[in-house]
Every structure is written in structure tokens, then in C-alpha cells.
Amino acid sequence: MHLRVSLSAFLLLAACASSSGSKGRPLSAFAPEGVTDFPAQRHALLVGIDHFEDSRFNELRFASADARALALALDQFDDVRALVRPEETRRAAILEALSALEMRIRNPRDTVVIYFSTHGSLAQRPGGELERELVAGDTRLDLVRETGISVDELIQRAEKFPSRRVAVVLATCHAGRGKSRIPDALAQQLAARKSPPRTLEEVSEAVVVLSAAAFGDVAREDETLGHDVYTYFFIEALTAGDRDGDGAVTISEAHDYARERTWHFTKGQQRPVAESSILGLDPIVLRGHRQRAGLPVIFSYERSAEGVGVRVSGQAKGVLPGGFAVAPGEQRLELLDSGTGGLLYAGNIHLDAGERMEVSRLIPPPPRLELRLQGGVFVPLSQDARDTLPVAPAVGMQLHVTNWPARRLAVLLGTTVFAGTGATATLDQAYDFLGVHVQAGLGYAFELGHGLFLEPQFQLGYLGVSRSFRDFTTHETLRTLTLSPALELEAAPSDAFRIGVRLEVSFFSGQLEGPTTWHATSQLGLVAGYAF
């Protein structure tokens, strides 16, 4: 998904904020978009809602306290506005405040923080898709989509801001518990989902998705803290979270600080997770300013890194996703499966002060077992093959194992059946044709971006074809070995499904109607796969 504007947008999902809860176009640095004399400023719009006009939404105890406390903590910002009174937290008032905020942004280097502490819910779009909604003070439970604030629309609105440094912090829930309340039918749909609703920000300076609670976890408000747990530690991070010691607390540092402490405080019941791709340094500075080159940071927020333990020069640093400051210089880096303790990667690295190293590329991806169905057409290519064999429909099935025995490598095992009718070129004798092609081989997957993959393949096979003439009792067969290069172009609409087109050319030696010689055939078709 491409953004039409450049911004550094960060999404923090504090699912059920509570008491105890890309890649897009290439990243580029700031470029001038016109002359401006306005100095860069930092803006914050903070919304905390305790009271709801619809009594079906439970009252919250600390949402307004969250917003007020964060407003005080952002004391180095130039423009901080907290909406906590009932007349300020109605849907129309919030949307008007967002419009006013946009008007105050004068410089693409302005920093903007938008924060909500309220109920989160789900609504159903026409067509059946679930949509995350923020509950305003006057939202109705039976009309959530019409009277709430769409999370997707909020992010799209932020994308259009003149600033390229925007953080959207949602201390809400969308899992149907805690701060969420949704109709039973939607709750059943949600329970059947295997992954959270897609969220994605693609920006010129960074791509970051931070989640303060894993999808389905209950986030908590805590009586002793007097705040939402995640928000409490997020605020605390503004004074204690300068991980690399450069003098500035960035939003990713604040999230990592709050992530670890939220996990421990809730005894593992609330699991903050995050994904991030940052060009250069994190541009969202919440407190202080960079006075010096900080310690090197090893980090990853990619899904593929979740649950990977990091050990540097024999010292355990923690478990990804997240970031860890390390000493500059030569280090021994080990990445481990935190569940089994198995070693995923080991090697020496050299890091200078201020350097950041994203380690997900070092982690071998797990094998992916996929069942693929294909349908298309069998086409003779060489002259003898065209004279002897007909063009025929083809169907097949293939077992496809990717990332085994090495990253991006694929092992293939499949069968294709093609059948049709034809007539001899010389005597025009009609026959029925049947072919079976069994193959095994290897492929290598190149990721093109935007969910597209290109996979060259090479296979060895066994081809059996037969012709049964209708006017005679003659039955002819050919059995031979084949060499088959192939090329697949695939798109991945989801993690489990892939669809694409496939072109395969097979070479074999055998006797058709003439002498024994080399022949060529091809198969062109569509492929659909499902990963287990």
C-alpha cells in the first residue's frame, strides 16, 4: 500500500488499555517541498474518555487521567491539547479538533502525537470485513460504525498531514474484552480470525507498527498505578527510557521500555509486540534532543523475529521484537529460539557508536508447506510434437516446501494430468490422448515487494503419454524422462494464500511418429496455493 504523502507514522495498539491493557516505495530522506520560514514544532492532541452516553459501554476509571498525565509528561512540546471533558469528547468535537490540529502544522519536520484512551470496538463493513472503531463519548453500541471513529480513517487522515513525523497512539482494545464490547456475532467472527486486522503505515523516513498488546490479549487498568498499564510505563519511559544514552527519548525507545515492563507487570498476560523499519534514526523524539552519538542498537520489529532471543558476547539481552543497546566494537551475536533454546544464527559483528542493526534478515525463516493446485493448457512446441500431440487442458497438484533446506530455496513434488482428442497429421485418424507427468525439483523465490514473488524452478520428471485410435485397436505409448525449467509469478493476498501464473517448458527424448529425437512441450496456467 503506497502512501500519497511522506510521513513517519507510528501505530501503537494498547489493546484494551487498562487497570491491572512495507513495504512501499523506497525510503528517502527529507527533501524540500517549498520554502518555509516556520521552525519545526511538536504538537500533541490527547483524548481520554471516561464517560459514555450509551450506558452499554462501561465507564472507564483512568482514561482521562491517562490523557492529562501524558500532557504533563510532554512538557517539551510546543502545543499540547487534552480533550477530557464530555463536551470535548463527542465525535464531532474530536473530528473538529483533528482539523484544527492539521491547520497548526506548518513544517514537514513538525512532530505530531495523537493519543486516544477509550473503548475500542469492531464494526462490520458492507461485505463482511471487520473494521476497528474508537468509541467517542456519544458513540452508540448498535451504530458503532456510524457514530464511532474509524481507526483506518484516522490513520489515513494522519497520512495527509503536512508533517512527516506523526505518531498515532491508541490505548484501546479491539479484542472484545476489557475496554471492548461488540455484538456476539462479530465476536464469533473475530474469534475465528488467525491474525489481527491488518494495519500498515508506509512512510518516507520509517515504517513502524507497534502493538502494546498482542491481538486477543486483555490490556488492563490498574488501581495501584491509577492508569492504563501500558500508558503508565510509556509515560515513565519519557524520563527513564533513553536506551542508547544519546540524550533523546524516541517513540520506539518509549515503546520498548513500556513493552518490557507491561509484560512483567501483567505476568505475561499482556504481550506488547511491534514491527518496524526505520531509515536512519527514529525521527519521533518525545523528550530531550540528541546530544551525542548513542550506543549501538540491535533491533527488529518484524513478525519473523517474534520470540527470538538475543545474546551478545555471551550476555542475554532479551527477546525480540524490540531493541537492545550494546557496547560499540566487535561483538559475538547469537540469535536463539526462545522456546527451544536452539541456535538460529551465530556470527561476529562490528558496530560503531550510533549504529543501528536490524537482525531479522539473519534469522532463518521457518519452512513453509504449501499445497498448490494448477490448471492450464498443455501445448506441443517442437514440430514432431505438434504433428503428434494435441493441445489439451491440464490440471495438476504440487507439494511446495519453501525455506528448506535453505532460505528461499523450495523443494517441489507434483503431478500433472492432461487429456484431449486429436488426429494424425498424415492420415487424419482420430485418437484420444492422455498424459501424466510426475516431477520433482528445486526452486528459488525472489521477493519483488508488494506481496509479489518470482520463482524460477528446475525439475526432473517422468512423462507417460498414450494415444488410443478410435477406428483401430491400436494403442501407442511413450514413456520418457524430462527436464523442465519453469517460472512462476505469484501474489500473496494473505499469509496463507498465494495465486499466480506459471510457465513450464519440458524437454524429452523419444520416438513419436518419426525417429527418436528431442522434443519440447509447454504448460501455461494459473496456480493457487494454501500454506499449512
Number of C-alpha atoms within 10 A of each C-alpha: 11 14 15 11 15 24 28 27 30 28 23 25 27 35 34 34 35 33 23 18 33 18 16 15 14 10 17 13 11 13 7 8 8 5 7 10 7 12 10 15 18 21 23 23 21 24 26 28 28 21 22 22 14 14 10 11 19 15 17 21 19 24 30 24 18 29 25 18 17 22 20 13 18 19 12 14 18 12 16 18 16 21 21 23 15 17 13 19 24 22 19 16 16 20 14 12 17 16 13 11 18 18 11 13 20 17 19 23 22 20 25 29 23 20 23 27 32 31 34 32 30 29 22 13 10 7 6 10 12 16 17 22 27 28 31 30 29 18 22 19 21 13 10 21 21 13 20 24 22 21 18 15 12 16 19 14 13 25 23 15 22 20 23 27 28 28 23 22 22 26 33 33 34 30 26 25 20 24 29 24 21 21 13 10 8 19 15 12 12 20 12 9 9 8 12 12 14 7 11 19 23 27 30 22 24 28 23 26 22 26 23 34 30 22 21 19 23 25 33 27 25 18 14 9 13 17 25 30 31 36 28 22 24 26 22 16 24 23 15 14 24 20 24 22 17 17 16 23 25 23 24 26 26 24 27 25 24 24 25 19 19 29 18 13 14 18 10 13 17 27 24 30 26 27 22 22 21 19 17 13 13 18 20 26 20 25 22 15 12 14 10 13 14 23 21 23 23 21 22 25 22 21 14 17 25 19 15 24 22 24 18 20 14 11 11 12 16 17 21 27 26 27 25 22 19 20 17 16 11 12 17 14 19 21 25 19 18 16 9 7 11 12 14 15 15 15 10 11 12 13 18 16 17 18 17 21 13 16 18 20 11 14 18 16 17 12 16 15 18 20 16 19 19 21 21 19 16 26 20 21 18 14 10 18 18 16 18 17 27 20 20 20 17 21 19 18 19 20 18 21 21 23 18 16 11 13 15 18 18 23 19 18 17 19 19 20 20 21 20 17 16 19 19 15 13 8 7 9 13 17 21 16 22 17 21 18 19 20 21 17 18 19 23 19 19 14 13 12 12 15 15 16 18 17 19 18 20 18 21 18 21 16 20 16 18 18 23 17 19 13 9 10 8 10 12 12 14 13 17 15 17 20 17 20 18 18 17 21 20 23 19 16 12 9 10 12 16 21 20 18 17 20 16 19 20 21 19 18 15 15 16 17 12 10 9 10 11 13 20 20 19 19 23 20 18 18 22 19 22 17 15 9
